């Protein structure tokens, strides 16, 4: 561990390339926010030179995400850790990054060079496994990081991308959270049967007339009391067909499950548990059971589980685009439950500027200061775009909806099962519920899945984004259509990381907090206190960052 006094005020002047680099970092081994690092202090590690297939990058800025806070609160129980023991394998948090290359391995010198500024997509695929920077791979709460071949992955799937030289590091880091919001409204789960998958068709006594005509060829079909037409379809489209009697074993797993007819909530819940990651449950019933179903909502959020439905008797009706939209309803009413935090503000920002977006946006928060910030920062934008912005105390929502009516789209930004249940009850027919904030795996959430069948309700969830999502946001920034720094509220040097994390955890800032790992001695400071332009509404520039570093 290195004492702060032995480190220069700015580490931006490290040699551009060399055999080794001293790098400060904040590892998290479990506990609370005060336990990050070692005894509440950063630690020093030495990074060797880049190997032939590696890059070494300087972290220019890293923004704190609510998911970083969730990891600190949940520790090894977090869904992304797979029960990893943090005391034995600490995590370096931080996945909203802006980096500059300082050392390039021999096998990448045709493509990368020292001094090159890059944005980074933190969610990567290694074979069939998803890995995340700041969870499985080292994150940005470090002055330097090694980027291994998992991130580079050749010409086919680059997870790094160039950024304009005049873009501030904070803006580059904020491309990722804005992209995550964009990804929530892209097709993020299947809405049709999987080619080559494992399919279960499960009938009920009232399902004798159901039919299926999809030209899809699963590798295997399992039938339980299947309607005659669906059994014929399975035998014509599948090489292996098995007929079962009774309930499936608890360890069975399927890519797709089709429930025909009226099934009890316990059976629907069991079917959901049998779905593999990326699986689909199709419910087709003329008279669906109206009772709520216990749903592991974290699987909707993290595992891309799709639930579709229709009255039938044609099963294919459940897969149609009319019942499976992902984008906000044009001219509708949109509810953002938990809009006061950084990600909720981004949802609000997007909804108000979205072409063919909602006519009315209802934004809620539990904190009075955040309500005022929402009104102050977004009311002018709403007026400019001809939208109605309704900002409400969270407890006022039900009473307000008695006059405003049901909502067409609801986004739940709070990591709360109760909030998801509450939002689902407010949806109009054909409404869409977006589960944006994840909760712990296994927490039951009672949802009216029968409404998916009866009136076209949609329940979707997403986590993370893609390089394409980030590049789409970047193009809007370059065209001058989007100022990301509308949501930058505070900055801090690297030694202020614990204070910054605690401030975000306590909700003291509505917008984003950017950490500059190369700067020591800069306390957590609101942008409005730095005298930049007219306060926090001014665009935060790369010149402002250079001033912070003493340049």
Helices and strands as residue ranges (DSSP letters): G 4-6, E 20-25, E 27-28, G 33-35, E 43-48, E 55-63, H 66-74, G 75-77, G 79-81, E 91-92, E 96-104, G 106-108, E 117-120, E 123-126, E 129-132, E 144-147, H 149-152, E 160-162, H 169-183, E 198-202, E 220-224, H 228-237, E 240-243, E 254-260, H 265-273, E 275-284, E 293-296, H 297-302, E 306-310, G 315-319, G 321-323, E 333-337, H 342-353, E 360-365, H 368-384, E 388-393, G 394-396, H 397-404, E 407-412, H 417-424, E 427-435, E 444-447, H 450-455, E 458-461, H 467-478, G 484-487, E 488-493, G 494-496, H 497-505, E 512-516, E 525-526, G 527-530, H 542-548
